[in-house]
Amino acid sequence: VYGDATALNVRRDSVAKEMVHILVGITPEGYKEILDYQIYPTESSSNYHDMLVDIQTRGVEDVLLFVTDGLTGLRDKCLEAFPRAKHQSCWVHIQRNVLRLVRATDRKEIADLLKPVYQASDEVTAKEALCIFNDAIFSKYPKVVKMLTDNFSLFSFLSFPKAIQRSIYTTNLIEGLNKQLKRYTKRKEQFPNESSLDRFLCQQMMEYNQKFSQRIHKGFD
């Protein structure tokens, strides 16, 4: 299950951003399916937890892996709803956060140093690469090292079959959907109310599910 949110314009008393929270699942047969979406004023881990409880009541019995960004508390909320699941932090977001904490002149070098960490073929190699990375930058960027050390969801994707690892180490799958929604909504500029946004989203989500209902996602066959 992938979780992410995107901001879309809605007019209330004035034009404001509403956060559309989305859960996309890959079924045991390998098909992508939007499980739920909800509109909230702000993004929070509690919102996702409510959505996860909702999909439980609608029949989702087990989740093997959650893939999300680094929203505070989200990992805990996912595992609270589905305690047997694993959690993977999106490596694209991790890389962005790392580069945000370093000087512009060091970014290319540090990005190159980080690649062997998330491109490793197994967890042992990945952890060795992480140690090398941390040792190389600790004196200049201890905050980066702490951020990575405090993250317990760096390498969950490596415990799954190699055929699907490239699909589950980032939230790129759901971010592609978010970009599509933003592209369509640009034509409208803004929605006059939340109901009109909800109708638009419902149509988009149903079309997405229909489109991918017979198309196995890369690697899952």
N, CA, C and O of each residue as an XYZ file, in Angstrom:
884
protein
N       0.850     -1.192      0.000
C       0.000      0.000      0.000
C       0.884      1.241      0.000
O       1.766      1.395      0.845
N       0.634      2.111     -0.955
C       1.339      3.388     -1.058
C       0.423      4.479     -0.516
O      -0.771      4.496     -0.817
N       0.981      5.393      0.285
C       0.203      6.506      0.801
C       0.877      7.826      0.498
O       2.078      7.986      0.714
N       0.097      8.776     -0.007
C       0.643     10.100     -0.297
C      -0.510     11.079     -0.398
O      -1.670     10.683     -0.512
N      -0.177     12.371     -0.353
C      -1.193     13.418     -0.456
C      -0.740     14.460     -1.458
O       0.455     14.670     -1.662
N      -1.718     15.113     -2.083
C      -1.418     16.197     -3.013
C      -2.377     17.349     -2.760
O      -3.518     17.134     -2.352
N      -1.916     18.573     -3.002
C      -2.707     19.769     -2.711
C      -3.449     20.234     -3.961
O      -2.846     20.390     -5.023
N      -4.765     20.455     -3.832
C      -5.579     20.969     -4.923
C      -6.382     22.168     -4.430
O      -6.761     22.236     -3.261
N      -6.637     23.107     -5.330
C      -7.334     24.343     -4.963
C      -8.844     24.134     -4.844
O      -9.473     23.529     -5.712
N      -9.411     24.646     -3.751
C     -10.863     24.640     -3.555
C     -11.269     26.014     -3.026
O     -10.588     26.587     -2.176
N     -12.380     26.532     -3.535
C     -12.876     27.804     -3.028
C     -13.834     27.545     -1.875
O     -14.847     26.862     -2.026
N     -13.493     28.105     -0.727
C     -14.432     28.156      0.396
C     -14.797     29.628      0.550
O     -15.407     30.205     -0.350
N     -14.436     30.245      1.670
C     -14.610     31.700      1.754
C     -13.603     32.384      0.840
O     -13.864     33.457      0.298
N     -12.463     31.751      0.681
C     -11.451     32.191     -0.272
C     -10.837     30.936     -0.872
O     -11.166     29.824     -0.459
N      -9.955     31.107     -1.836
C      -9.318     29.940     -2.444
C      -8.266     29.383     -1.481
O      -7.415     30.119     -0.982
N      -8.338     28.081     -1.229
C      -7.386     27.452     -0.311
C      -6.977     26.097     -0.868
O      -7.665     25.516     -1.707
N      -5.850     25.611     -0.385
C      -5.371     24.282     -0.764
C      -6.035     23.241      0.123
O      -6.046     23.367      1.347
N      -6.582     22.221     -0.502
C      -7.093     21.068      0.226
C      -6.159     19.887     -0.048
O      -5.707     19.691     -1.176
N      -5.881     19.114      0.986
C      -4.964     17.985      0.843
C      -5.753     16.701      0.544
O      -6.509     16.208      1.380
N      -5.558     16.189     -0.644
C      -6.208     14.939     -1.043
C      -5.281     13.784     -0.672
O      -4.213     13.618     -1.262
N      -5.701     12.989      0.311
C      -4.942     11.828      0.765
C      -5.368     10.615     -0.060
O      -6.561     10.391     -0.262
N      -4.402      9.837     -0.535
C      -4.695      8.716     -1.425
C      -3.961      7.467     -0.945
O      -2.794      7.529     -0.558
N      -4.654      6.344     -0.973
C      -4.049      5.037     -0.716
C      -4.188      4.189     -1.972
O      -5.299      3.934     -2.437
N      -3.060      3.754     -2.515
C      -3.055      2.857     -3.675
C      -2.463      1.528     -3.242
O      -1.389      1.484     -2.641
N      -3.162      0.451     -3.548
C      -2.678     -0.871     -3.205
C      -2.291     -1.665     -4.435
O      -2.773     -1.395     -5.535
N      -1.418     -2.647     -4.250
C      -1.164     -3.659     -5.276
C      -1.681     -4.980     -4.718
O      -1.237     -5.445     -3.667
N      -2.606     -5.562     -5.425
C      -3.282     -6.761     -4.937
C      -2.351     -7.968     -4.990
O      -1.305     -7.906     -5.636
N      -2.710     -9.064     -4.323
C      -1.882    -10.275     -4.401
C      -1.668    -10.766     -5.830
O      -0.685    -11.447     -6.120
N      -2.600    -10.413     -6.723
C      -2.459    -10.823     -8.125
C      -1.581     -9.856     -8.917
O      -1.228    -10.138    -10.062
N      -1.220     -8.703     -8.308
C      -0.318     -7.763     -8.960
C      -0.978     -6.580     -9.630
O      -0.319     -5.861    -10.380
N      -2.269     -6.350     -9.384
C      -2.972     -5.239    -10.017
C      -3.005     -4.020     -9.101
O      -3.204     -4.149     -7.893
N      -2.807     -2.835     -9.681
C      -2.901     -1.590     -8.916
C      -4.367     -1.238     -8.702
O      -5.204     -1.438     -9.582
N      -4.661     -0.711     -7.518
C      -6.039     -0.330     -7.205
C      -6.043      0.803     -6.176
O      -5.399      0.703     -5.131
N      -6.762      1.864     -6.475
C      -6.958      2.923     -5.474
C      -7.941      2.394     -4.441
O      -9.088      2.079     -4.759
N      -7.476      2.301     -3.200
C      -8.281      1.743     -2.121
C      -9.153      2.803     -1.462
O     -10.272      2.525     -1.032
N      -8.627      4.021     -1.389
C      -9.381      5.086     -0.721
C      -8.754      6.427     -1.055
O      -7.562      6.518     -1.348
N      -9.571      7.458     -1.008
C      -9.072      8.837     -1.048
C      -9.977      9.669     -0.157
O     -11.173      9.398     -0.044
N      -9.409     10.672      0.466
C     -10.178     11.564      1.336
C      -9.619     12.981      1.218
O      -8.425     13.176      0.991
N     -10.493     13.950      1.374
C     -10.103     15.359      1.313
C     -10.040     15.907      2.732
O     -11.013     15.827      3.482
N      -8.883     16.467      3.096
C      -8.689     17.069      4.416
C      -8.052     18.453      4.245
O      -7.385     18.710      3.243
N      -8.255     19.337      5.218
C      -7.634     20.673      5.129
C      -6.109     20.623      5.187
O      -5.435     21.418      4.532
N      -5.561     19.686      5.973
C      -4.105     19.564      6.107
C      -3.732     18.081      6.092
O      -4.565     17.214      6.355
N      -2.464     17.809      5.780
C      -1.984     16.431      5.783
C      -1.539     16.047      7.184
O      -0.799     16.789      7.830
N      -1.988     14.893      7.655
C      -1.540     14.412      8.967
C      -1.582     12.899      9.008
O      -2.325     12.268      8.256
N      -0.785     12.324      9.885
C      -0.745     10.873     10.014
C      -2.063     10.321     10.555
O      -2.438      9.192     10.241
N      -2.764     11.111     11.365
C      -4.061     10.671     11.903
C      -5.085     10.483     10.796
O      -5.920      9.581     10.862
N      -5.020     11.333      9.781
C      -5.934     11.192      8.649
C      -5.724      9.849      7.957
O      -6.685      9.151      7.631
N      -4.460      9.495      7.735
C      -4.168      8.210      7.100
C      -4.652      7.047      7.975
O      -5.157      6.046      7.466
N      -4.494      7.188      9.275
C      -4.927      6.117     10.169
C      -6.428      5.888     10.039
O      -6.882      4.744      9.996
N      -7.199      6.970      9.977
C      -8.648      6.841      9.804
C      -8.967      6.123      8.489
O      -9.882      5.300      8.437
N      -8.220      6.431      7.438
C      -8.440      5.777      6.151
C      -8.098      4.294      6.211
O      -8.786      3.468      5.611
N      -7.038      3.961      6.932
C      -6.642      2.554      7.064
C      -7.677      1.755      7.850
O      -7.969      0.606      7.517
N      -8.227      2.367      8.889
C      -9.301      1.707      9.634
C     -10.505      1.487      8.721
O     -11.176      0.458      8.799
N     -10.771      2.467      7.855
C     -11.902      2.370      6.934
C     -11.721      1.214      5.948
O     -12.663      0.462      5.698
N     -10.509      1.067      5.384
C     -10.332     -0.028      4.420
C     -10.361     -1.387      5.124
O     -10.678     -2.402      4.505
N     -10.030     -1.406      6.417
C     -10.185     -2.647      7.183
C     -11.656     -3.041      7.260
O     -12.006     -4.206      7.070
N     -12.505     -2.070      7.539
C     -13.950     -2.361      7.651
C     -14.526     -2.780      6.309
O     -15.569     -3.433      6.257
N     -13.852     -2.409      5.219
C     -14.328     -2.767      3.879
C     -13.678     -4.042      3.360
O     -13.912     -4.433      2.217
N     -12.855     -4.701      4.195
C     -12.408     -6.032      3.819
C     -10.921     -6.247      3.656
O     -10.506     -7.379      3.406
N     -10.084     -5.209      3.784
C      -8.635     -5.429      3.685
C      -8.161     -6.115      4.966
O      -8.230     -5.536      6.050
N      -7.682     -7.344      4.832
C      -7.315     -8.130      6.001
C      -5.835     -8.036      6.336
O      -5.456     -8.122      7.504
N      -4.993     -7.861      5.316
C      -3.556     -7.940      5.564
C      -2.819     -7.021      4.603
O      -3.167     -6.929      3.426
N      -1.801     -6.345      5.113
C      -0.914     -5.526      4.294
C       0.512     -6.001      4.552
O       0.937     -6.108      5.702
N       1.243     -6.283      3.485
C       2.621     -6.731      3.639
C       3.581     -5.568      3.840
O       4.533     -5.668      4.614
N       3.326     -4.448      3.130
C       4.263     -3.333      3.143
C       3.534     -2.023      2.899
O       2.659     -1.938      2.037
N       3.900     -1.003      3.664
C       3.488      0.372      3.399
C       4.684      1.135      2.835
O       5.807      0.992      3.318
N       4.436      1.937      1.820
C       5.462      2.802      1.250
C       4.948      4.229      1.331
O       3.941      4.562      0.706
N       5.636      5.083      2.103
C       5.184      6.454      2.308
C       6.377      7.400      2.370
O       7.532      6.974      2.382
N       6.071      8.685      2.409
C       7.126      9.670      2.652
C       7.418      9.730      4.145
O       6.988      8.860      4.903
N       8.145     10.752      4.563
C       8.582     10.815      5.955
C       7.689     11.643      6.863
O       8.166     12.200      7.851
N       6.398     11.737      6.548
C       5.469     12.497      7.388
C       5.543     12.014      8.841
O       5.484     10.813      9.107
N       5.670     12.949      9.763
C       5.829     12.619     11.180
C       4.691     11.729     11.672
O       3.516     12.055     11.505
N       5.053     10.611     12.277
C       4.078      9.712     12.892
C       3.394      8.750     11.941
O       2.635      7.886     12.381
N       3.648      8.881     10.628
C       2.896      8.055      9.674
C       3.271      6.581      9.784
O       2.400      5.713      9.722
N       4.555      6.295      9.946
C       4.972      4.893     10.090
C       4.247      4.232     11.251
O       3.734      3.121     11.117
N       4.203      4.910     12.389
C       3.563      4.340     13.572
C       2.068      4.114     13.346
O       1.518      3.106     13.789
N       1.413      5.047     12.659
C      -0.023      4.919     12.409
C      -0.318      3.755     11.470
O      -1.314      3.052     11.640
N       0.548      3.553     10.477
C       0.369      2.419      9.566
C       0.472      1.096     10.321
O      -0.346      0.195     10.133
N       1.490      0.992     11.180
C       1.728     -0.261     11.890
C       0.753     -0.450     13.047
O       0.542     -1.570     13.512
N       0.166      0.638     13.504
C      -0.885      0.525     14.519
C      -2.123     -0.130     13.916
O      -2.777     -0.952     14.558
N      -2.441      0.244     12.669
C      -3.615     -0.317     12.000
C      -3.353     -1.742     11.511
O      -4.231     -2.602     11.585
N      -2.134     -1.986     11.010
C      -1.763     -3.307     10.488
C      -0.425     -3.721     11.107
O       0.622     -3.537     10.487
N      -0.451     -4.281     12.325
C       0.789     -4.539     13.074
C       1.744     -5.518     12.410
O       2.942     -5.484     12.692
N       1.254     -6.386     11.542
C       2.132     -7.385     10.910
C       2.839     -6.840      9.669
O       3.689     -7.516      9.089
N       2.489     -5.627      9.265
C       3.065     -5.044      8.042
C       4.485     -4.546      8.280
O       4.916     -4.369      9.420
N       5.200     -4.328      7.187
C       6.472     -3.616      7.218
C       6.250     -2.227      6.635
O       5.234     -1.965      5.991
N       7.217     -1.339      6.871
C       7.114      0.025      6.362
C       8.399      0.406      5.643
O       9.498      0.138      6.129
N       8.251      1.038      4.476
C       9.390      1.527      3.713
C       9.274      3.038      3.526
O       8.266      3.529      3.017
N      10.307      3.773      3.939
C      10.368      5.204      3.648
C      10.797      5.404      2.197
O      11.700      4.727      1.706
N      10.147      6.330      1.528
C      10.447      6.591      0.125
C      11.866      7.135     -0.024
O      12.218      8.141      0.592
N      12.673      6.471     -0.839
C      14.064      6.887     -0.999
C      14.213      8.167     -1.809
O      15.223      8.857     -1.670
N      13.258      8.500     -2.634
C      13.312      9.792     -3.331
C      13.173     10.925     -2.320
O      13.898     11.917     -2.385
N      12.238     10.770     -1.386
C      12.069     11.784     -0.331
C      13.279     11.831      0.591
O      13.698     12.909      1.010
N      13.842     10.668      0.911
C      15.039     10.640      1.756
C      16.170     11.407      1.089
O      16.838     12.219      1.729
N      16.383     11.149     -0.198
C      17.449     11.832     -0.920
C      17.224     13.343     -0.946
O      18.160     14.117     -0.748
N      15.988     13.756     -1.191
C      15.670     15.199     -1.188
C      15.986     15.818      0.173
O      16.573     16.897      0.252
N      15.594     15.129      1.234
C      15.823     15.654      2.580
C      17.307     15.739      2.902
O      17.752     16.688      3.548
N      18.077     14.745      2.451
C      19.527     14.776      2.660
C      20.132     15.979      1.951
O      20.897     16.734      2.550
N      19.797     16.159      0.687
C      20.399     17.237     -0.108
C      19.950     18.613      0.367
O      20.645     19.606      0.157
N      18.796     18.667      1.003
C      18.305     19.938      1.559
C      19.154     20.396      2.740
O      19.188     21.581      3.069
N      19.840     19.441      3.375
C      20.617     19.751      4.575
C      22.100     19.989      4.291
O      22.881     20.221      5.214
N      22.488     19.931      3.014
C      23.907     20.110      2.690
C      24.101     21.323      1.787
O      23.161     21.804      1.154
N      25.333     21.802      1.743
C      25.636     22.956      0.898
C      25.490     22.607     -0.577
O      25.702     21.464     -0.984
N      25.127     23.603     -1.365
C      24.917     23.383     -2.793
C      26.162     22.818     -3.465
O      26.064     21.999     -4.378
N      27.327     23.256     -3.011
C      28.581     22.803     -3.631
C      28.876     21.334     -3.334
O      29.661     20.705     -4.044
N      28.249     20.780     -2.286
C      28.507     19.385     -1.903
C      27.431     18.421     -2.409
O      27.572     17.207     -2.257
N      26.371     18.942     -3.001
C      25.210     18.098     -3.290
C      25.505     16.970     -4.263
O      25.079     15.839     -4.030
N      26.212     17.240     -5.331
C      26.484     16.179     -6.311
C      27.332     15.068     -5.694
O      27.062     13.882     -5.889
N      28.357     15.470     -4.950
C      29.233     14.474     -4.323
C      28.452     13.605     -3.342
O      28.619     12.385     -3.318
N      27.604     14.230     -2.539
C      26.852     13.483     -1.531
C      25.781     12.616     -2.194
O      25.531     11.497     -1.745
N      25.158     13.111     -3.237
C      24.181     12.294     -3.973
C      24.844     11.048     -4.542
O      24.265      9.962     -4.511
N      26.057     11.202     -5.059
C      26.797     10.049     -5.600
C      27.179      9.062     -4.500
O      27.147      7.849     -4.708
N      27.542      9.589     -3.325
C      27.886      8.720     -2.196
C      26.674      7.936     -1.688
O      26.800      6.817     -1.190
N      25.500      8.551     -1.827
C      24.284      7.932     -1.298
C      23.744      6.823     -2.201
O      23.082      5.904     -1.719
N      24.016      6.898     -3.483
C      23.455      5.931     -4.436
C      23.728      4.479     -4.073
O      22.805      3.667     -4.142
N      24.959      4.106     -3.687
C      25.198      2.689     -3.349
C      24.363      2.193     -2.172
O      24.176      0.988     -2.007
N      23.860      3.121     -1.351
C      23.064      2.727     -0.185
C      21.721      2.168     -0.636
O      21.345      1.067     -0.234
N      20.991      2.917     -1.470
C      19.658      2.456     -1.860
C      19.661      1.618     -3.136
O      18.628      1.065     -3.516
N      20.814      1.521     -3.800
C      20.905      0.663     -4.980
C      21.542     -0.688     -4.666
O      21.804     -1.480     -5.571
N      21.790     -0.949     -3.387
C      22.401     -2.222     -2.983
C      21.463     -3.387     -3.290
O      20.243     -3.226     -3.335
N      22.050     -4.554     -3.499
C      21.265     -5.726     -3.878
C      20.729     -6.510     -2.680
O      19.845     -7.352     -2.831
N      21.269     -6.229     -1.487
C      20.791     -6.919     -0.294
C      21.030     -6.020      0.921
O      21.744     -5.020      0.841
N      20.419     -6.396      2.041
C      20.438     -5.537      3.224
C      21.834     -5.418      3.830
O      22.206     -4.346      4.308
N      22.599     -6.483      3.817
C      23.954     -6.426      4.375
C      24.798     -5.421      3.611
O      25.478     -4.590      4.213
N      24.756     -5.493      2.294
C      25.519     -4.561      1.458
C      25.028     -3.132      1.654
O      25.823     -2.194      1.695
N      23.709     -2.976      1.776
C      23.132     -1.643      1.968
C      23.603     -1.024      3.286
O      23.947      0.157      3.333
N      23.618     -1.816      4.343
C      24.045     -1.294      5.647
C      25.535     -0.965      5.649
O      25.959     -0.002      6.290
N      26.325     -1.756      4.939
C      27.754     -1.451      4.821
C      27.955     -0.129      4.069
O      28.789      0.693      4.450
N      27.180      0.059      2.998
C      27.269      1.298      2.222
C      26.820      2.491      3.052
O      27.376      3.582      2.930
N      25.813      2.283      3.895
C      25.343      3.367      4.765
C      26.420      3.759      5.774
O      26.615      4.945      6.039
N      27.113      2.785      6.332
C      28.209      3.076      7.267
C      29.312      3.892      6.584
O      29.836      4.845      7.160
N      29.655      3.511      5.357
C      30.669      4.251      4.596
C      30.199      5.686      4.352
O      30.972      6.634      4.497
N      28.930      5.834      3.981
C      28.357      7.160      3.738
C      28.397      8.010      5.014
O      28.820      9.166      4.986
N      27.954      7.428      6.124
C      27.919      8.173      7.389
C      29.316      8.594      7.840
O      29.511      9.718      8.302
N      30.278      7.696      7.706
C      31.652      8.023      8.097
C      32.220      9.149      7.237
O      32.979      9.990      7.717
N      31.843      9.152      5.963
C      32.403     10.140      5.033
C      31.881     11.545      5.291
O      32.587     12.522      5.041
N      30.639     11.661      5.793
C      30.042     13.008      5.903
C      29.826     13.472      7.342
O      29.429     14.616      7.566
N      30.083     12.596      8.324
C      29.698     12.927      9.697
C      30.321     14.233     10.188
O      29.643     15.032     10.833
N      31.578     14.457      9.898
C      32.248     15.650     10.431
C      31.625     16.941      9.913
O      31.618     17.948     10.620
N      31.095     16.923      8.675
C      30.492     18.124      8.099
C      28.981     18.179      8.304
O      28.407     19.253      8.479
N      28.343     17.003      8.279
C      26.874     16.995      8.306
C      26.329     15.965      9.292
O      25.708     14.984      8.881
N      26.551     16.176     10.575
C      26.045     15.216     11.573
C      24.520     15.105     11.582
O      23.975     14.059     11.934
N      23.828     16.186     11.192
C      22.352     16.139     11.170
C      21.848     15.142     10.131
O      20.842     14.466     10.346
N      22.551     15.057      9.011
C      22.164     14.085      7.980
C      22.334     12.670      8.508
O      21.457     11.826      8.321
N      23.447     12.409      9.161
C      23.713     11.079      9.725
C      22.648     10.721     10.748
O      22.155      9.593     10.766
N      22.292     11.678     11.601
C      21.265     11.413     12.621
C      19.923     11.105     11.966
O      19.210     10.199     12.397
N      19.581     11.861     10.925
C      18.313     11.645     10.239
C      18.228     10.225      9.678
O      17.188      9.576      9.786
N      19.309      9.746      9.085
C      19.322      8.399      8.530
C      19.354      7.333      9.621
O      18.697      6.298      9.506
N      20.118      7.591     10.675
C      20.224      6.634     11.780
C      18.887      6.463     12.496
O      18.556      5.371     12.958
N      18.119      7.555     12.583
C      16.825      7.516     13.281
C      15.710      6.897     12.451
O      14.617      6.658     12.965
N      15.972      6.634     11.178
C      14.945      6.080     10.302
C      15.041      4.546     10.314
O      16.048      3.976      9.895
N      13.985      3.894     10.799
C      13.990      2.435     10.913
C      13.385      1.749      9.685
O      13.190      0.534      9.686
N      13.089      2.523      8.642
C      12.411      1.964      7.464
C      13.216      2.167      6.185
O      12.648      2.372      5.113
N      14.523      2.111      6.301
C      15.358      2.374      5.125
C      15.400      1.189      4.159
O      15.416      1.388      2.945
N      15.417     -0.027      4.676
C      15.735     -1.175      3.840
C      14.675     -2.279      3.849
O      14.975     -3.427      3.519
N      13.462     -1.947      4.216
C      12.400     -2.969      4.221
C      12.180     -3.557      2.840
O      11.855     -4.737      2.707
N      12.359     -2.733      1.804
C      12.092     -3.196      0.434
C      13.014     -4.349      0.032
O      12.672     -5.140     -0.848
N      14.182     -4.447      0.673
C      15.148     -5.479      0.310
C      14.764     -6.869      0.819
O      15.394     -7.860      0.452
N      13.741     -6.942      1.657
C      13.280     -8.251      2.132
C      12.228     -8.854      1.198
O      11.698     -9.934      1.462
N      11.930     -8.145      0.100
C      10.966     -8.625     -0.884
C      11.703     -9.093     -2.137
O      12.878     -8.772     -2.318
N      11.029     -9.844     -2.998
C      11.701    -10.375     -4.201
C      12.320     -9.267     -5.055
O      11.778     -8.167     -5.161
N      13.455     -9.581     -5.656
C      14.178     -8.591     -6.459
C      13.336     -8.031     -7.594
O      13.504     -6.874     -7.978
N      12.433     -8.838     -8.135
C      11.618     -8.401     -9.269
C      10.781     -7.175     -8.951
O      10.451     -6.403     -9.851
N      10.431     -6.983     -7.676
C       9.560     -5.853     -7.328
C      10.273     -4.769     -6.512
O       9.655     -3.760     -6.172
N      11.532     -4.951     -6.196
C      12.212     -3.986     -5.323
C      12.243     -2.586     -5.913
O      12.111     -1.605     -5.181
N      12.417     -2.477     -7.245
C      12.458     -1.148     -7.878
C      11.100     -0.467     -7.840
O      11.006      0.745     -8.034
N      10.045     -1.239     -7.592
C       8.694     -0.668     -7.528
C       8.299     -0.239     -6.123
O       7.335      0.506     -5.947
N       9.043     -0.708     -5.120
C       8.566     -0.495     -3.745
C       9.547      0.276     -2.870
O       9.344      0.360     -1.658
N      10.603      0.839     -3.449
C      11.512      1.614     -2.612
C      11.236      3.111     -2.685
O      11.897      3.898     -2.007
N      10.261      3.511     -3.509
C       9.825      4.907     -3.584
C       8.304      4.950     -3.706
O       7.654      3.930     -3.936
N       7.746      6.163     -3.545
C       6.310      6.375     -3.770
C       6.045      6.868     -5.183
O       5.003      7.472     -5.438
N       6.976      6.620     -6.111
C       6.815      7.118     -7.475
C       5.503      6.667     -8.113
O       4.904      7.399     -8.902
N       5.065      5.467     -7.769
C       3.823      4.953     -8.344
C       2.651      5.888     -8.069
O       1.889      6.218     -8.977
N       2.510      6.309     -6.829
C       1.378      7.166     -6.470
C       1.638      8.628     -6.853
O       0.695      9.376     -7.112
N       2.897      9.035     -6.890
C       3.193     10.411     -7.291
C       2.878     10.625     -8.764
O       2.557     11.740     -9.173
N       2.967      9.566     -9.564
C       2.546      9.672    -10.950
C       1.061      9.998    -11.055
O       0.647     10.791    -11.900
N       0.259      9.373    -10.182
C      -1.174      9.673    -10.129
C      -1.404     11.116     -9.697
O      -2.248     11.813    -10.261
N      -0.647     11.562     -8.690
C      -0.791     12.943     -8.213
C      -0.508     13.955     -9.319
O      -1.222     14.950     -9.450
N       0.529     13.707    -10.114
C       0.856     14.610    -11.212
C      -0.264     14.650    -12.245
O      -0.570     15.699    -12.810
N      -0.864     13.494    -12.478
C      -1.978     13.435    -13.422
C      -3.159     14.263    -12.917
O      -3.782     14.993    -13.688
N      -3.464     14.150    -11.626
C      -4.565     14.922    -11.044
C      -4.297     16.422    -11.159
O      -5.192     17.194    -11.505
N      -3.059     16.831    -10.868
C      -2.720     18.251    -10.963
C      -2.828     18.745    -12.409
O      -3.264     19.868    -12.659
N      -2.432     17.905    -13.342
C      -2.493     18.305    -14.750
C      -3.945     18.521    -15.183
O      -4.240     19.481    -15.895
N      -4.848     17.641    -14.760
C      -6.249     17.780    -15.114
C      -6.896     18.980    -14.415
O      -7.733     19.670    -14.997
N      -6.499     19.219    -13.159
C      -7.136     20.301    -12.415
C      -6.658     21.676    -12.872
O      -7.338     22.670    -12.618
N      -5.513     21.761    -13.534
C      -5.047     23.052    -14.043
C      -6.031     23.638    -15.045
O      -6.150     24.857    -15.169
N      -6.727     22.775    -15.750
C      -7.716     23.255    -16.714
C      -8.873     23.963    -16.010
O      -9.512     24.850    -16.577
N      -9.133     23.552    -14.753
C     -10.247     24.117    -14.008
C      -9.819     25.291    -13.120
O     -10.657     26.078    -12.678
N      -8.508     25.404    -12.864
C      -7.927     26.432    -11.996
C      -8.324     26.237    -10.543
O      -7.451     26.165     -9.678
N      -9.611     26.148    -10.248
C     -10.033     25.903     -8.868
C     -11.432     25.306     -8.887
O     -12.168     25.467     -9.860
N     -11.797     24.617     -7.810
C     -13.135     24.042     -7.697
C     -13.993     24.965     -6.834
O     -13.510     25.492     -5.832
N     -15.264     25.170     -7.208
C     -16.105     26.120     -6.456
C     -16.434     25.660     -5.043
O     -16.745     26.480     -4.179
N     -16.365     24.335     -4.801
C     -16.622     23.816     -3.450
C     -16.053     22.404     -3.354
O     -15.605     21.826     -4.344
N     -16.084     21.863     -2.134
C     -15.497     20.541     -1.910
C     -16.264     19.447     -2.636
O     -15.670     18.461     -3.072
N     -17.575     19.608     -2.772
C     -18.384     18.598     -3.462
C     -17.975     18.453     -4.923
O     -17.924     17.342     -5.451
N     -17.683     19.584     -5.576
C     -17.279     19.519     -6.979
C     -15.911     18.842     -7.112
O     -15.678     18.093     -8.060
N     -15.008     19.106     -6.162
C     -13.713     18.427     -6.161
C     -13.904     16.935     -5.941
O     -13.252     16.119     -6.593
N     -14.792     16.578     -5.027
C     -15.031     15.170     -4.719
C     -15.587     14.430     -5.934
O     -15.184     13.299     -6.205
N     -16.504     15.056     -6.666
C     -17.067     14.418     -7.869
C     -15.978     14.200     -8.920
O     -15.902     13.148     -9.555
N     -15.135     15.228     -9.085
C     -14.029     15.112    -10.040
C     -13.087     13.973     -9.649
O     -12.707     13.162    -10.493
N     -12.712     13.913     -8.371
C     -11.785     12.882     -7.902
C     -12.379     11.491     -8.042
O     -11.692     10.554     -8.447
N     -13.645     11.360     -7.709
C     -14.303     10.054     -7.797
C     -14.244      9.530     -9.234
O     -13.969      8.352     -9.463
N     -14.503     10.406    -10.187
C     -14.444      9.998    -11.590
C     -13.027      9.578    -11.982
O     -12.837      8.559    -12.646
N     -12.031     10.370    -11.566
C     -10.642     10.049    -11.900
C     -10.204      8.727    -11.282
O      -9.521      7.931    -11.927
N     -10.598      8.496    -10.033
C     -10.190      7.280     -9.343
C     -10.834      6.040     -9.979
O     -10.185      5.004    -10.121
N     -12.103      6.152    -10.357
C     -12.764      5.011    -10.994
C     -12.126      4.698    -12.347
O     -11.951      3.533    -12.704
N     -11.778      5.752    -13.101
C     -11.125      5.536    -14.397
C      -9.745      4.896    -14.221
O      -9.344      4.036    -15.007
N      -9.028      5.323    -13.187
C      -7.712      4.742    -12.881
C      -7.853      3.249    -12.589
O      -7.117      2.429    -13.137
N      -8.804      2.905    -11.723
C      -8.978      1.496    -11.349
C      -9.407      0.644    -12.540
O      -8.977     -0.501    -12.684
N     -10.253      1.210    -13.385
C     -10.677      0.470    -14.562
C      -9.498      0.248    -15.515
O      -9.340     -0.832    -16.084
N      -8.674      1.291    -15.679
C      -7.538      1.219    -16.597
C      -6.555      0.130    -16.191
O      -6.020     -0.578    -17.044
N      -6.315     -0.005    -14.879
C      -5.287     -0.941    -14.411
C      -5.848     -2.249    -13.873
O      -5.113     -3.045    -13.290
N      -7.131     -2.476    -14.061
C      -7.775     -3.668    -13.479
C      -7.299     -4.968    -14.120
O      -7.420     -6.038    -13.525
N      -6.751     -4.874    -15.346
C      -6.272     -6.076    -16.018
C      -4.799     -5.956    -16.421
O      -4.323     -6.715    -17.265
N      -4.080     -5.008    -15.822
C      -2.686     -4.775    -16.191
C      -1.799     -5.019    -14.968
O      -1.794     -4.216    -14.035
N      -1.060     -6.111    -14.971
C      -0.203     -6.434    -13.827
C       0.952     -5.432    -13.755
O       1.594     -5.133    -14.762
N       1.202     -4.923    -12.554
C       2.257     -3.928    -12.382
C       3.634     -4.568    -12.561
O       3.839     -5.745    -12.264
N       4.557     -3.768    -13.048
C       5.907     -4.238    -13.408
C       6.544     -5.064    -12.297
O       6.670     -4.606    -11.161
N       6.939     -6.278    -12.636
C       7.643     -7.147    -11.699
C       6.738     -8.077    -10.910
O       7.196     -9.098    -10.398
N       5.438     -7.732    -10.804
C       4.544     -8.493     -9.919
C       3.976     -9.752    -10.575
O       3.289    -10.542     -9.928
N       4.271     -9.930    -11.875
C       3.836    -11.187    -12.480
C       4.760    -12.339    -12.087
O       4.543    -13.475    -12.508
